[in-house]
Amino acid sequence: MDQLVDAALGRSFGLSGEEYDRVLAIMGRTPSLTELGIFSVMWSEHCSYKSSRVWLKTLPTSAPWVIHGPGENAGVVDIGEGLAAIFKMESHNHPSFIEPFQGAATGVGGILRDVFTMGARPIANLNALRFGDPSLAVTKRVVDGVVRGIGGYGNCVGVPTVGGETNFHRSYNGNPLVNAMTVGIAAQDRIFLSAAAGIGNPVVYVGSKTGRDGIHGATMASSEFAADSEEKRPTVQVGDPFIEKLLIEACLELMATDAIVAIQDMGAAGLTSSSVEMAGKGGVGIELDLDAVPQREAGMTAYEMMLSESQERMLIVIDPAREDMARAIFEKWELDFAVIGHITDTGRIVVKHRGVVEADIALDPLAEQAPLYERPYTEAAKPAALGDVDDPVGIGPALLRLIGCPDLASRRWIWDQYDGTVGGQTVKRPGQADAAVVKIPGSARALALTTDCTPRYCAADPEAGGAQAVVEAWRNITATGGVPLAVTDNLNFGNPEKPLIMGQIVAAIRGMGAACTALDFPVVSGNVSLYNETEGSGILPTPAIGGLGVIADAAQAVGIALAPGLDLVVVGATRGELGQSLWLREVLGREDGAPPALDFAVERRNGEFVRGLIIDGVVTACHDVSDGGLLVAVAEMVLAGDVGAALSLAPEGTAPKVGAHGFWFGEDQARYVLAVVDGAAVMQAAQGAGVPAVMLGRSGGDRLTLHDGTAISVAEMRTAHEHFFARWFA
């Protein structure tokens, strides 16, 4: 029996009463089940950005090097030599809690398709992961599944996973974040877009067959979790990286011809979003015959086929004169190729199945009358400065505690499951530099790639936290010698219908925009993931930033590993800011105070000075100072190079108003630790440039020694650093 379509069913599909009434007004009648499904997924938060779109438009998105900004499948920037970098970051948060392995795996597969659908060969994957309290069994289950899923898909498809980040906090207990980023390379004159054209042109389905997995995945991603998420397991897609590899090669082979008019991957909302978006962008109509859709399950309905999010599928509008050639390419790669419709001049999407019209919707109102909310918001008062805090444990014990805590412990257990060198172009792998460095095939140039966000800063002050996420990405690229070009973002927040949460979104975007403008670091693509709540409890606001920069000569890129016999210089002023620091959390169990202050002009001045030294070949190793402060940065350089250091700098001579704990563990911004042959020359150059710099010490030996004689062996540091994951998964 046919399902009754009414407002109650609309609510179960994620449509509010007002939105359902708007559907009735557009249609002039009660929609069919398939039509209601199309409206519900296209108007979902995941697909329409109805709560954030008005604010996203305030972000800077253009620069002379930006070829395509937001609005396409991924952002495109000029990287020189007639080449473009195409990149984007996207979330797969809810699926990765329900089914961690497949949720994470298909997140990787989906972001790969966003990139190669524009004509780029993917050359790198990154991921930004946030998990809950490590003491909980569910956290261990999710971490294990997510890491295996990312490694399993990326390794099999043959794209190296070269970087990312992993944090832990109890706010992610019931809602982990899995943000996947892919970067690809294309010729600037061979970039493919998604706007359909050519009345009568065939619409071709290629890739895997359609099943019932992932139905209403976009709707599920646009709602809060209940305590028991088992009933949502069918909304999680199932991936096949081997098919994805074939699909990449077949699409790139077809893209070398003149057969493609438009191309779009079937991501969130599957066949619905790909067909609606292609026809809508092109200002044309589209007619689909679902009898022709390759299916792997018997008896599928039009509703199921239109909303399935089965993986490894693409939709192509093709030149009819090239259809046979295109079919031969996909048959050679043993992939389905089916003409399932054609482009019309009606401005409507018409869906037929078994001789019945299952959907007939005007495209313009489907898009133009989609909900756009300026939700009420309240911004929380900015936190007061922290004030003085005592040190209860001492510098040495605090350092060991910090480098062994879940947020700073070695991630070797994670990255050893990823193939970071497949393809042979990886210059700096995870743990070797502040940003991953990947050589551009056939060129001396390289890309510097990073993902960054400090959610505890964002929770305390969303505007400052959003800005700092951008600045941290800019700084990490700079620390390798790269010139930062552009960012992609992944805005992860709780329920936007709560004014305080909406206030976090507004403030974070405002901070991001200010930083991007000040640093000439525009936003070219991104994703918004809202309703990251379980049982009414939301995550820390997490506006993750994926940054991309270019290095003119890959051989100039520097990492963080110390070598013996080098001078260590700190660039940037130290004030000892402990508000929202990891030291405060890990040593005192407190999460309070204001995050460290930002000054965009100082960031730019200090960073450009450091980058100039790197390009001139003066710097042997460079590490920006971030989580854990100055001493943690030095410790990470020591561990990366397996070389000790003697630090002669006395805190009281540089920052007399802060204690030693503030000096060593404060998270003041705009700072770098440089390892150089001639520290005096660097100090002189810094003075000439008006950049604060102090001599920190010298590398060598097998211990990290402070000016007061406090000493920790490199072996003891390594044991502390590598203990967390080894013990957890022993």
C-alpha positions in Angstrom: 0.0 0.0 0.0 1.2 3.5 -0.8 2.5 5.5 2.1 0.3 8.5 3.1 2.1 11.7 2.3 1.2 14.4 4.9 2.8 16.9 7.3 3.6 14.1 9.7 5.6 12.2 7.1 7.3 15.5 6.2 8.4 15.9 9.8 9.8 12.4 9.8 11.8 13.4 6.7 13.2 16.5 8.5 10.8 19.1 7.1 9.2 21.6 9.5 5.5 22.3 9.3 6.2 25.6 7.6 8.5 23.9 5.1 5.9 21.3 4.3 3.4 24.0 3.7 5.9 25.7 1.3 6.2 22.4 -0.6 2.4 22.3 -1.0 2.4 25.9 -2.3 5.1 25.2 -4.8 3.5 22.0 -6.1 -0.1 23.2 -6.0 -1.0 19.7 -4.7 0.1 17.0 -2.3 3.5 15.7 -3.4 4.2 12.1 -4.2 6.4 10.1 -1.9 9.3 10.5 -4.3 8.7 14.3 -4.6 8.5 14.7 -0.8 11.8 12.8 -0.6 13.4 15.1 -3.2 12.3 18.2 -1.3 13.4 16.8 2.1 17.0 16.0 1.1 17.5 19.2 -1.1 16.1 21.3 1.8 18.1 19.5 4.4 20.7 21.4 6.4 23.4 19.2 4.9 22.5 20.1 1.3 21.0 23.6 1.5 23.0 25.2 4.4 19.7 26.9 5.3 21.0 28.1 8.7 24.5 29.2 7.7 24.2 30.4 4.1 23.5 34.0 5.0 26.7 34.1 7.1 28.9 32.1 4.7 28.4 34.8 2.1 30.4 37.2 4.3 33.6 35.2 3.9 36.3 36.4 1.5 36.4 34.0 -1.5 38.4 35.8 -4.2 42.0 36.5 -5.0 44.0 36.8 -8.2 45.1 33.1 -7.8 41.5 31.8 -7.2 40.1 30.2 -10.3 36.9 28.8 -8.8 35.6 29.6 -5.3 32.6 28.2 -3.5 29.7 26.9 -5.6 31.5 24.1 -7.4 32.3 20.6 -6.2 35.7 21.9 -4.9 37.8 25.0 -4.8 40.4 25.7 -7.5 43.5 27.8 -7.2 46.4 28.7 -9.6 49.7 27.0 -8.4 51.8 28.1 -11.4 53.1 26.4 -14.5 49.6 26.2 -16.0 48.4 23.9 -13.2 45.6 24.2 -10.6 45.2 22.7 -7.2 41.6 21.5 -6.6 40.7 20.8 -3.0 37.9 20.5 -0.4 37.1 19.2 3.1 33.8 17.6 4.0 32.3 15.9 7.1 31.1 12.4 7.6 30.4 12.8 11.3 27.1 11.1 12.1 27.8 8.0 9.9 31.2 7.5 11.6 29.5 7.2 15.0 26.9 4.7 13.8 29.3 2.6 11.7 32.9 3.9 12.3 34.6 1.9 9.6 32.2 2.5 6.7 31.4 6.0 7.9 35.0 7.1 7.7 35.8 5.1 4.6 32.9 6.5 2.6 33.8 10.0 3.8 37.2 9.5 2.1 35.5 8.1 -1.0 33.1 11.0 -1.2 35.7 13.8 -0.9 37.9 12.0 -3.5 34.9 12.2 -6.0 34.4 15.9 -5.3 37.9 16.5 -6.5 38.3 14.2 -9.5 34.9 15.1 -10.8 36.5 18.5 -11.7 39.3 16.8 -13.7 41.9 16.6 -11.0 44.0 13.5 -10.2 44.0 13.2 -6.4 47.5 13.4 -4.9 46.8 13.7 -1.2 44.3 13.0 1.6 44.2 14.5 5.0 41.7 14.2 7.9 40.7 16.1 11.0 39.4 13.8 13.7 37.8 14.6 17.1 36.9 11.8 19.5 35.4 11.6 23.0 36.8 10.7 26.4 39.5 7.9 25.9 38.4 6.2 29.1 35.1 5.2 27.5 34.8 1.9 25.6 32.7 3.6 22.9 35.6 6.0 22.1 38.0 3.2 21.6 35.6 1.4 19.3 35.1 4.6 17.2 38.8 5.5 17.0 39.7 2.0 15.9 36.9 1.8 13.3 37.5 5.3 11.9 41.3 4.9 11.6 40.9 1.5 9.9 38.2 3.0 7.6 40.4 5.9 6.5 43.4 3.7 6.0 41.5 0.9 4.3 39.9 3.2 1.7 42.8 5.6 1.0 45.4 2.8 0.9 43.4 0.7 -1.5 42.5 3.6 -3.8 46.1 4.6 -4.1 46.1 8.1 -2.7 48.5 8.9 0.1 47.1 10.1 3.5 49.7 12.7 4.3 48.4 14.7 7.3 45.7 15.8 9.6 45.0 16.1 13.3 43.4 14.1 16.2 41.9 15.5 19.4 40.0 14.2 22.3 37.3 15.8 24.5 34.3 14.5 26.3 32.0 16.8 24.3 32.5 14.4 21.3 31.5 11.3 23.3 28.3 10.7 21.3 29.3 12.6 18.2 32.8 12.2 16.9 33.9 14.4 14.0 35.4 12.9 10.9 36.4 15.7 8.4 38.1 14.4 5.3 40.2 16.5 2.8 41.4 15.7 -0.6 43.8 17.7 -2.9 44.2 17.0 -6.6 46.1 18.5 -9.5 44.7 19.5 -13.0 45.7 21.5 -16.0 44.0 24.9 -15.8 42.5 24.5 -19.2 41.0 21.1 -18.3 38.8 21.8 -15.4 35.3 20.3 -15.5 32.2 22.0 -14.1 28.7 20.7 -13.2 26.3 23.0 -15.1 24.3 20.9 -17.5 23.7 22.2 -21.1 22.5 21.0 -24.5 18.8 20.3 -25.0 18.5 16.6 -25.8 22.0 15.6 -24.6 22.0 12.2 -22.9 22.4 12.0 -19.1 24.6 9.1 -18.3 25.0 7.1 -15.0 28.4 5.5 -14.5 30.2 3.6 -11.7 28.7 1.1 -9.2 25.1 -0.1 -9.1 22.5 1.5 -6.9 21.4 -0.2 -3.7 19.4 0.7 -0.6 22.3 1.9 1.5 22.5 5.5 2.6 18.8 6.3 2.0 18.1 9.6 3.8 21.7 9.9 4.7 21.6 13.7 4.1 18.5 14.0 6.4 20.2 11.9 9.1 23.2 14.2 8.9 20.9 17.2 9.5 19.5 16.0 12.8 20.5 15.4 16.4 21.3 11.9 17.7 19.2 10.0 20.1 21.0 7.8 22.6 20.5 4.7 20.5 21.6 5.2 16.9 21.3 1.5 15.8 18.1 2.2 13.9 20.0 4.6 11.7 22.6 2.1 10.5 20.9 1.6 7.1 21.5 5.3 6.4 25.3 4.7 6.3 26.7 4.0 2.9 29.0 1.1 2.1 32.2 1.8 0.1 34.4 -0.1 -2.3 37.8 1.6 -2.9 38.7 -0.7 -5.7 35.7 0.4 -7.7 36.6 4.0 -6.8 40.1 3.5 -8.3 38.5 2.3 -11.5 36.1 5.2 -11.5 39.0 7.7 -11.1 40.9 6.2 -14.1 37.8 5.9 -16.3 36.7 9.5 -15.6 40.1 10.9 -16.2 40.4 9.0 -19.4 37.1 10.4 -20.6 38.1 13.8 -19.5 41.1 13.7 -21.8 38.5 13.7 -24.7 35.9 16.3 -25.6 32.9 14.1 -24.7 31.9 15.7 -21.4 29.4 18.6 -21.2 29.0 18.5 -17.4 29.8 16.0 -14.6 28.8 15.6 -11.0 29.4 13.0 -8.4 26.5 11.4 -6.6 27.3 12.3 -3.0 24.8 13.4 -0.4 21.2 12.8 -1.6 22.7 10.7 -4.5 20.8 10.8 -7.8 18.5 13.6 -6.5 21.2 16.2 -5.7 23.4 15.4 -8.7 20.5 15.7 -11.2 18.8 18.7 -9.5 22.1 20.6 -9.1 23.3 20.0 -12.6 20.1 21.0 -14.3 19.6 23.9 -11.9 23.0 25.4 -12.5 22.6 25.1 -16.2 19.2 26.7 -16.3 17.7 23.6 -18.1 15.4 20.7 -17.3 16.2 17.1 -16.9 14.1 13.9 -17.4 15.1 10.6 -15.8 13.9 7.1 -16.6 14.7 5.0 -13.5 14.1 1.7 -15.4 17.6 2.3 -16.9 19.4 2.8 -13.5 21.8 -0.1 -12.8 20.5 -1.7 -9.6 22.0 -4.3 -7.3 18.8 -5.0 -5.4 15.5 -6.3 -6.7 12.2 -4.3 -6.6 13.7 -0.9 -5.8 11.2 2.0 -5.9 11.6 5.4 -7.4 11.9 6.9 -4.0 14.7 4.5 -3.0 16.6 5.0 -6.2 16.4 8.8 -6.0 17.5 9.0 -2.4 20.1 6.1 -2.3 23.6 7.2 -1.4 25.3 4.2 -2.8 28.9 5.0 -3.4 31.2 5.2 -6.4 28.7 6.7 -8.8 28.8 9.7 -11.2 26.3 11.5 -13.4 27.5 12.9 -16.7 25.9 15.0 -19.4 27.6 13.8 -22.6 28.0 14.9 -26.2 25.7 12.4 -28.1 28.3 12.1 -30.8 30.8 10.7 -28.2 28.4 8.3 -26.5 29.8 5.1 -28.0 33.4 6.2 -27.3 32.5 7.0 -23.7 30.6 3.7 -23.2 33.7 1.8 -24.5 35.9 3.5 -21.9 33.7 2.6 -19.0 33.2 -1.0 -20.3 37.0 -1.3 -20.5 37.2 -0.4 -16.8 34.4 -2.8 -16.1 32.0 -0.1 -14.8 28.3 0.4 -15.4 27.5 2.9 -18.1 23.8 3.6 -18.7 21.9 6.4 -20.4 19.2 7.2 -17.8 17.7 10.4 -19.2 18.2 13.5 -21.2 18.4 17.3 -20.9 15.2 19.2 -21.6 14.1 22.8 -22.0 11.3 22.6 -19.4 13.1 23.8 -16.3 11.7 20.8 -14.5 12.9 17.5 -13.1 10.7 14.7 -14.3 11.3 11.2 -12.9 9.7 8.2 -14.5 9.6 4.6 -13.3 7.7 1.7 -14.9 5.8 4.0 -17.1 4.6 6.2 -14.2 5.7 9.8 -13.6 6.9 9.6 -10.0 8.1 13.2 -9.7 7.5 16.4 -11.7 9.0 19.4 -10.0 9.9 22.9 -11.2 13.6 23.4 -10.5 13.6 27.2 -9.9 11.3 27.2 -6.9 12.9 24.0 -5.6 16.2 26.1 -5.3 15.0 29.7 -5.0 12.3 29.0 -2.5 14.4 26.7 -0.4 14.5 27.8 3.3 17.0 30.5 4.2 17.0 31.3 7.9 18.5 34.2 9.8 18.1 32.3 13.1 18.1 34.3 16.3 21.4 34.2 18.0 23.0 35.2 21.3 26.8 35.7 21.7 28.1 34.7 25.1 30.3 37.2 26.9 33.9 36.9 26.2 35.8 35.3 29.0 38.0 37.2 31.4 41.7 36.9 31.4 43.0 34.0 33.4 45.0 35.8 36.1 47.9 34.2 38.0 48.0 30.5 38.5 50.5 28.5 40.6 52.5 25.6 39.3 51.9 22.5 41.4 54.1 20.0 39.6 57.2 21.6 38.2 58.5 22.1 34.6 59.9 18.6 33.9 56.9 16.6 35.2 54.5 18.9 33.4 56.4 18.4 30.1 56.2 14.7 30.4 52.5 14.8 31.3 51.8 17.1 28.3 53.6 15.2 25.6 52.0 12.0 26.8 48.4 13.3 27.1 45.9 12.2 24.4 46.0 15.5 22.5 49.8 15.6 22.2 50.9 11.9 22.4 52.5 10.4 19.3 50.0 9.6 16.5 52.3 6.9 15.1 49.7 4.2 15.8 47.3 6.2 13.5 49.6 7.2 10.7 51.3 3.8 10.5 47.9 2.5 9.3 47.9 5.0 6.4 50.1 4.7 3.3 51.6 8.2 3.3 54.0 7.6 0.4 52.0 5.8 -2.3 52.6 7.7 -5.6 56.2 8.6 -4.6 55.6 12.3 -4.3 55.4 12.8 -0.5 58.2 15.0 0.7 57.1 15.5 4.4 55.0 12.8 6.0 53.0 13.0 9.3 55.2 13.9 12.2 58.0 15.3 10.0 56.8 18.9 9.5 54.1 21.4 10.6 52.3 20.8 7.2 52.5 17.8 4.9 54.5 18.5 1.8 53.7 16.8 -1.5 55.6 17.3 -4.7 53.6 18.2 -7.8 54.2 15.4 -10.4 56.4 16.6 -13.2 57.4 19.8 -11.4 60.0 21.0 -8.9 57.1 22.7 -7.0 55.3 21.2 -4.0 52.1 21.8 -2.1 52.1 22.4 1.7 48.9 21.0 3.3 47.4 21.2 6.7 44.2 20.9 8.8 43.8 23.0 11.9 41.4 24.0 14.7 41.7 24.5 18.5 38.1 23.8 19.7 38.8 24.7 23.3 39.6 28.3 22.1 36.4 28.3 20.0 34.3 27.3 23.0 35.8 30.1 25.1 35.6 32.8 22.4 34.2 31.6 19.0 35.4 34.7 17.2 38.9 34.4 18.4 38.9 30.6 17.9 37.6 30.9 14.3 40.4 33.4 13.6 43.0 31.3 15.3 42.1 28.2 13.2 42.9 30.2 10.1 46.0 31.7 11.5 47.3 28.3 12.7 46.9 26.9 9.2 48.7 29.9 7.7 51.5 29.5 10.2 51.9 25.7 9.6 52.2 26.2 5.9 54.7 29.1 6.4 56.8 26.9 8.8 57.6 24.6 5.9 58.6 27.5 3.6 55.2 27.5 1.8 53.3 30.5 0.6 49.7 30.1 1.9 47.1 30.4 -1.0 43.7 29.4 0.2 41.6 27.4 2.6 38.7 25.0 2.7 36.6 24.8 5.8 34.5 22.3 7.7 32.2 24.1 10.2 31.1 21.6 12.8 28.6 22.9 15.4 25.6 21.8 17.5 21.9 22.7 17.0 21.6 26.1 15.2 18.0 26.5 16.6 19.6 27.2 19.9 20.5 30.9 20.1 23.8 30.3 21.9 24.9 27.7 19.3 23.9 30.0 16.4 25.9 32.7 18.1 28.9 30.5 18.1 28.5 30.0 14.3 28.1 33.7 13.6 31.1 34.7 15.7 33.4 31.9 14.4 32.6 32.8 10.8 33.3 36.5 11.6 36.6 35.6 13.1 37.5 33.3 10.1 36.6 36.1 7.7 38.8 38.6 9.5 41.8 36.3 9.5 41.4 35.3 5.9 41.1 38.9 4.8 44.1 40.0 6.8 46.3 37.2 5.6 45.1 37.1 1.9 44.0 33.5 2.5 40.6 33.2 0.9 38.0 30.5 1.4 37.4 28.6 -1.8 35.3 25.6 -0.7 33.9 24.0 2.4 31.2 22.1 4.2 28.9 22.8 7.1 27.9 20.1 9.6 25.3 21.2 12.2 23.2 19.3 14.7 26.2 17.6 16.1 24.5 16.8 19.4 23.5 13.7 21.3 20.6 13.8 23.8 20.8 17.6 23.7 24.5 17.9 24.5 26.5 19.6 21.8 30.1 19.3 20.7 32.7 22.0 21.2 32.4 24.4 18.3 34.9 23.1 15.7 35.4 25.2 12.6 38.1 23.1 11.0 40.4 24.7 8.4 42.1 22.9 5.6 45.0 25.1 4.3 46.9 24.9 1.0 50.1 26.6 0.1 52.8 26.3 -2.6 56.5 25.9 -2.3 58.5 26.9 -5.4 61.1 24.2 -4.9 60.3 21.1 -3.0 63.9 20.8 -2.0 63.6 24.0 0.1 60.8 22.6 2.3 61.9 22.2 6.0 60.6 19.9 8.7 60.8 20.0 12.5 63.5 17.4 13.2 66.6 18.8 15.0 70.1 17.9 13.9 73.1 18.3 16.3 75.2 21.5 16.6 72.5 24.1 15.6 71.5 27.3 17.3 67.9 27.5 18.4 66.1 30.8 18.0 62.6 31.8 19.1 60.9 34.2 16.7 57.9 36.1 18.3 57.2 37.6 21.7 56.5 35.4 24.7 54.0 36.7 27.3 53.1 33.4 28.9 49.4 33.2 28.1 47.9 30.2 29.9 44.2 30.8 29.4 42.5 27.7 27.7 46.0 26.1 27.4 46.7 22.4 27.5 48.9 23.0 30.5 45.9 24.4 32.4 43.7 21.5 31.4 46.2 18.7 31.9 48.0 19.9 35.0 45.2 21.8 36.9 42.1 20.2 35.3 40.7 23.6 34.4 39.2 24.9 31.1 38.9 28.6 31.7 40.3 32.0 30.9 40.6 33.8 27.5 42.4 32.1 24.7 45.7 33.7 23.6 45.5 37.1 21.9 45.8 37.4 18.1 47.4 40.2 16.1 47.1 39.6 12.3 49.7 42.2 11.5 52.2 40.6 13.8 51.4 37.1 12.5 52.0 38.3 8.9 55.3 40.1 9.8 56.7 37.2 11.8 55.6 34.6 9.3 57.0 36.4 6.3 60.3 36.9 8.1 60.5 33.2 8.8 59.5 32.1 5.3 62.1 34.4 3.9 64.8 32.7 6.0 63.6 29.3 4.9 63.6 30.2 1.2 67.1 31.7 1.6 68.3 28.3 2.9 69.1 29.7 6.4 66.8 27.4 8.4 67.5 23.7 9.0 64.3 23.0 11.0 61.3 25.1 11.9 58.3 24.4 14.2 55.5 26.9 15.1 54.6 27.2 18.7 51.0 26.1 19.4 49.4 23.5 21.7 51.5 23.1 24.9 53.6 26.1 24.3 57.3 26.7 23.7 58.8 23.8 25.6 56.4 21.3 23.9 57.5 22.7 20.5 61.1 22.1 21.4 60.4 18.6 22.8 58.6 17.7 19.5 61.7 18.9 17.5 63.9 16.8 19.8 61.8 13.7 19.4 61.5 14.1 15.6 65.3 14.3 15.3 66.3 12.1 18.2 68.7 14.8 19.2 68.7 16.6 22.5 69.1 20.3 23.3 70.5 22.6 26.0 68.2 25.6 26.5 70.1 28.6 28.0 67.3 31.1 27.9 66.0 32.1 31.3 62.3 33.0 31.6 62.9 35.8 34.0 65.0 37.7 31.5 62.5 37.5 28.7 59.0 37.5 30.3 59.7 38.7 33.9 56.0 39.0 34.8 55.1 35.4 34.2 56.3 32.3 36.1 58.5 29.7 34.5 55.3 27.6 33.8 53.7 30.5 31.9 56.9 31.1 29.9 57.4 27.4 28.9 53.8 26.3 28.4 51.9 29.5 27.5 50.3 29.3 24.1 51.1 32.9 22.8 50.6 33.1 19.1 52.8 34.2 16.1 55.9 32.3 17.4 58.3 29.9 15.7 61.3 27.9 16.9 64.1 27.9 14.3 67.2 25.6 14.2 69.9 27.5 12.3 73.7 27.3 11.8 74.3 30.9 12.7 71.9 32.2 15.4 73.6 35.5 15.7 73.0 36.3 12.1 69.4 35.4 12.4 69.1 37.6 15.5 70.6 40.5 13.6 68.3 40.0 10.6 65.3 39.9 13.0 66.3 43.1 14.6 66.6 44.7 11.2 63.1 43.5 10.3 61.6 44.7 13.6 60.8 41.1 14.6 61.2 40.0 18.2 63.6 37.1 18.5 65.7 35.6 21.3 68.4 32.9 21.4 67.0 29.8 23.0 69.9 27.4 23.1 71.7 24.8 21.1 70.9 21.3 19.8 73.0 18.2 20.7 73.4 15.4 23.1 70.8 12.9 24.4 68.9 15.1 26.9 66.7 18.2 26.9 68.3 20.5 29.5 66.9 23.8 30.8 68.9 26.8 32.0 68.3 25.8 35.6 69.8 22.3 35.2 66.4 20.5 34.8 67.1 17.7 32.4 65.1 14.9 30.8 66.6 12.2 28.6 65.3 11.8 25.1 64.6 8.2 25.9 62.3 9.2 28.8 60.5 11.7 26.7 60.0 9.1 23.9 58.5 6.6 26.4 56.1 9.3 27.7 55.2 10.4 24.2 54.5 7.0 22.7 52.8 5.4 25.7 49.1 6.5 25.2 48.1 4.6 22.0 50.5 1.7 22.6 48.8 1.1 26.0 45.3 1.8 24.8 45.4 -0.7 21.9 47.9 -3.1 23.4 
